[in-house]
Amino acid sequence: MEDITASFLLQVQSLVETVKQMDSALQRRSKLRTGPSAAGGTGTMSDSDKIALQITLDVKAYGAEISGMSINTLDVPSFAKLEAEAAAAAAASTTASESL
């Protein structure tokens, strides 16, 4: 179970890094087109918010599957790291959305 969880963690980390790069590029492009004063929320979720939410939901579902196999998630060292990565992605997404 540890190997699978560690692989899942690497995939999540890679996805989060890609999303950060995408957001950074989109923000630079947006500022070039419209200027810095045009930033403002529309009240909808950004793609980054949706990805962070999906990561959180996937990690919770994965934890439930592990528990369903009578394995304590505390016995899978990478699972705590996976949860932390999902929480960090959600926090970063929320912070990035609020700064727009």
C-alpha positions in Angstrom: 0.0 0.0 0.0 2.9 2.3 0.7 4.2 2.1 -2.9 0.8 2.9 -4.3 0.4 5.8 -2.0 3.9 7.1 -2.6 3.2 7.0 -6.4 -0.1 8.8 -5.9 1.7 11.5 -3.8 4.2 12.0 -6.7 1.4 12.4 -9.2 -0.3 15.0 -6.9 2.9 16.9 -6.4 3.5 17.0 -10.2 0.0 18.1 -10.9 0.1 20.9 -8.2 3.4 22.1 -9.7 2.0 22.2 -13.2 -1.1 24.1 -12.0 1.1 26.7 -10.2 3.1 27.2 -13.4 -0.1 27.5 -15.5 -1.5 30.0 -13.0 1.7 32.1 -13.1 1.7 32.2 -16.8 -2.0 33.1 -17.1 -1.6 35.9 -14.5 1.4 37.3 -16.5 -0.5 37.1 -19.7 -3.6 38.7 -18.2 -1.7 41.6 -16.8 0.0 42.2 -20.1 -3.4 42.3 -21.9 -5.6 44.2 -19.4 -3.3 45.9 -17.0 -3.1 45.3 -13.2 -6.3 47.1 -12.4 -8.5 44.7 -14.3 -8.1 41.9 -11.8 -11.2 41.0 -9.9 -13.2 37.9 -9.0 -16.3 36.9 -10.8 -17.6 34.8 -8.0 -16.9 31.5 -9.9 -14.3 28.9 -9.1 -11.2 29.1 -11.1 -9.7 26.0 -12.8 -7.1 25.9 -10.1 -9.7 25.9 -7.4 -11.5 23.0 -9.1 -8.3 21.0 -9.4 -7.5 21.6 -5.8 -11.0 20.6 -4.7 -10.8 17.4 -6.9 -7.4 16.5 -5.4 -8.9 16.9 -1.9 -11.9 14.7 -2.8 -9.7 12.1 -4.4 -7.4 11.9 -1.4 -10.4 11.5 1.0 -11.8 8.8 -1.2 -8.5 7.1 -1.4 -8.3 7.2 2.5 -11.7 5.7 2.7 -10.7 2.9 0.3 -7.6 2.2 2.4 -9.7 2.1 5.6 -12.2 -0.2 3.8 -9.5 -2.7 3.3 -9.0 -2.8 7.1 -5.7 -0.8 6.8 -5.2 2.1 9.1 -4.1 5.2 7.2 -1.7 5.9 10.0 0.2 2.7 9.0 0.8 4.2 5.5 3.5 6.8 6.0 3.0 8.5 2.6 -0.7 9.0 3.3 0.0 11.8 5.8 2.2 13.5 3.3 -0.5 13.0 0.7 -3.1 14.7 2.9 -0.7 17.5 3.7 -0.1 18.0 -0.1 -3.8 18.1 -0.8 -4.4 20.6 2.1 -1.5 22.8 0.9 -2.9 22.8 -2.7 -6.3 23.8 -1.4 -4.9 26.6 0.8 -2.7 27.9 -2.1 -5.6 27.8 -4.5 -7.8 29.8 -2.0 -5.0 32.3 -1.4 -4.3 32.7 -5.1 -8.0 33.3 -5.8 -8.3 35.9 -3.0 -5.4 37.8 -4.4 -7.0 38.4 -7.8 
